[in-house]
């Protein structure tokens, strides 16, 4: 039987603080996905909260960015782990996983925030785990023969990021288009390919380099 602490509702003040925190994080995802260098005041405006309420929860933009990156990486990891544990065939499991990633804004958000803050050792460990899982998922799909052989895992990371930049005033319309374009992308990724792509693919080293802190200070 749950104890009294697990069933007691939040007090009015604590409930309001929880709602504010949810609004702040939702707003921060939208603001920083569009512009990772936006000032923290833009998040307060988007969330409809006072700047003082935001700073009580997140004393600096660095704190907020780290929280968002950790959340994005954790959800990305969960999506990859679920796909790798699936009984589905590799290509259907890969397709479903990419659609979940698009829905969750997880991978794109983490990549968009790369280099805008100084990561902690915990964040670095999360990023390394996500990279290992994504590599395992990619290799399993490639081994099935259904993924074209002239694209890299880094190519797909960057393509997913580009799809997540598709935004329209209506949330439903934007989400529908993102899934539409992902299906279009998946048709191009599905083997056999009609023609080879020009130029070399993106490299994992290119993505890793984005996590190096930028020389410009973070704007609060």
Secondary structure by P-SEA (a helix, b strand, c coil): cccccccccccaaaaaaaaaaaaaaaaaaaaaaacccccaaaaaaaacccaaaaaaacccaaaaaaaaaaaaaaaaaaaaaaaaaccccaaaaaaaaaaaaaaaccaaaaaaacccccccaaaaaaaaaaaaaaaaaaaaaaaaccccccccaaaaaaaaaaaaacccccaaaaaaaaaaaaaaaaaaaccccccccccccccaaaaaaaaccccccccc
